[in-house]
Every structure is written in C-alpha cells, then in structure tokens.
C-alpha cells in the first residue's frame, strides 16, 4: 500500500471481511445454542444445575461475537472520519453485517 487510496481500499476490504465472518460466526453460535437447548430437552445433561450452566455458556458466545462486531463498527466509524478528513472517503456501504442498507447506511 503506497497511497492513501490503497490504504482505504484495503481497509474497506478488511471491514467487509470482518462483517461477513462475524455474521456467519454469530449465526453458527445461535445455532449451537439451539442445539445445546435441544440436547438439554432430550435429557443429555441429567443434572439441572449442569444443564442450566451449559445453556448459559451456549448463550454467551453469540454475545461475545456481537461485542466483537460492535468494536469493529466503532473502529470503522473512527477510520471513516479519518478518511473523510484526508479526502479519501468511500461511498456508504450497501450492506452491513450481511443486512442490506437499502440506500441507508449513511455515515
């Protein structure tokens, strides 16, 4: 990366990759929580307190992923301001975390 534009392009690509992968990870973690709940329903964890703890653990993971996505979004906002200050901003994104902005997503 030799120019500010190249840095911006690389940053945009990295942020898009983070959004994509964290969205997939969150969906997988939510599925795992459902699978865990089903296992508990079927009696795979016979002790109530262990089952309760296991369920709580399974639900922590999506929250941790959401926290990582929030941190990435905050960094993205700061980086966007820096890009704007340097006159090398890019257009508003068409999707965020796998969700279409439908013309929104302004900064």
C-alpha positions as CSV (number, residue, x, y, z in Angstrom):
1,X,0.0,0.0,0.0
2,X,1.7,3.1,-1.3
3,X,-1.2,5.6,-1.3
4,X,-4.0,6.7,1.0
5,X,-6.4,5.3,-1.6
6,X,-4.8,1.9,-1.4
7,X,-5.0,2.0,2.4
8,X,-8.7,2.9,2.2
9,X,-9.4,0.1,-0.3
10,X,-7.6,-2.4,2.0
11,X,-9.5,-1.1,5.0
12,X,-12.8,-1.4,3.2
13,X,-12.0,-5.0,2.2
14,X,-10.9,-5.9,5.7
15,X,-14.0,-4.4,7.3
16,X,-16.2,-6.2,4.8
17,X,-14.5,-9.5,5.6
18,X,-14.9,-8.9,9.3
19,X,-18.6,-8.1,8.9
20,X,-19.1,-11.3,6.7
21,X,-17.2,-13.6,9.0
22,X,-18.7,-12.3,12.3
23,X,-22.2,-12.5,10.8
24,X,-21.5,-16.2,9.9
25,X,-20.0,-16.8,13.3
26,X,-22.9,-15.3,15.1
27,X,-25.4,-17.3,13.1
28,X,-23.4,-20.5,13.9
29,X,-23.2,-19.6,17.6
30,X,-27.0,-19.1,17.7
31,X,-27.5,-22.5,16.0
32,X,-25.2,-24.1,18.6
33,X,-27.2,-22.5,21.4
34,X,-30.4,-24.1,19.9
35,X,-28.6,-27.4,19.5
36,X,-27.5,-27.2,23.1
37,X,-31.1,-26.5,24.2
38,X,-32.3,-29.5,22.3
39,X,-29.8,-31.7,23.9
40,X,-30.9,-30.5,27.3
41,X,-34.5,-31.1,26.4
42,X,-33.7,-34.6,25.4
43,X,-32.1,-35.3,28.8
44,X,-28.5,-35.4,27.6
45,X,-27.5,-33.4,30.7
46,X,-29.2,-35.1,33.6
47,X,-28.3,-32.7,36.4
48,X,-30.4,-29.5,36.4
49,X,-27.6,-27.2,37.5
50,X,-25.2,-28.5,34.9
51,X,-27.9,-28.1,32.3
52,X,-28.5,-24.5,33.4
53,X,-24.8,-23.7,33.3
54,X,-24.4,-25.3,29.9
55,X,-27.3,-23.3,28.5
56,X,-25.9,-20.1,29.9
57,X,-22.5,-20.9,28.3
58,X,-24.1,-21.6,25.0
59,X,-25.8,-18.2,25.0
60,X,-22.7,-16.3,26.0
61,X,-20.9,-17.0,22.6
62,X,-23.3,-15.0,20.4
63,X,-23.0,-12.1,22.7
64,X,-19.2,-12.2,22.6
65,X,-19.4,-12.2,18.8
66,X,-21.8,-9.3,18.9
67,X,-19.3,-7.4,21.1
68,X,-16.5,-8.0,18.6
69,X,-18.8,-6.7,15.8
70,X,-19.5,-3.6,17.9
71,X,-15.8,-3.0,18.4
72,X,-15.2,-3.4,14.7
73,X,-18.1,-0.9,13.9
74,X,-16.7,1.6,16.3
75,X,-13.2,1.3,14.8
76,X,-14.8,1.6,11.3
77,X,-16.6,4.8,12.3
78,X,-13.3,6.3,13.5
79,X,-11.4,5.2,10.4
80,X,-14.2,6.7,8.2
81,X,-13.8,10.1,9.9
82,X,-10.0,9.9,9.3
83,X,-10.6,9.1,5.7
84,X,-13.0,12.0,5.3
85,X,-10.5,14.3,6.9
86,X,-7.9,13.2,4.3
87,X,-10.3,13.5,1.4
88,X,-10.2,9.7,0.6
89,X,-13.6,8.6,1.8
90,X,-15.5,5.8,0.0
91,X,-19.3,5.6,-0.6
92,X,-21.7,4.4,2.1
93,X,-21.9,0.6,2.3
94,X,-24.7,-1.3,0.5
95,X,-24.8,-3.9,3.4
96,X,-23.7,-4.0,6.9
97,X,-23.1,-7.3,8.7
98,X,-25.0,-9.1,6.0
99,X,-28.0,-6.8,6.2
100,X,-28.8,-4.6,3.2
101,X,-28.9,-0.9,4.0
102,X,-31.4,-0.3,1.1
103,X,-29.9,3.1,0.4
104,X,-29.3,3.9,4.1
105,X,-26.1,3.2,5.9
106,X,-25.1,6.8,5.7
107,X,-22.3,7.9,8.0
